[in-house]
Amino acid sequence: MISNTEMVRIRRQMQRRIRDVVAERRRARMMEAHDLTGEPTESGTSLTTTV
């Protein structure tokens, strides 16, 4: 059985990994939303960054 401190550490590690994946996917969507001239498309203008 794992201790409470280990459980907290594992939970925080998992949350950090999830945040990293979400941020990476958000960056990928933002990059895809820009056309060759660097202007955002309609789908790109609706994306907002919240922390």
Summary of the structure (lengths in Angstrom):
residues: 51
radius of gyration: 17.1
end to end distance: 34.3
largest distance: 56.0
contacts: 88
relative contact order: 0.10
helix: 67%
strand: 4%
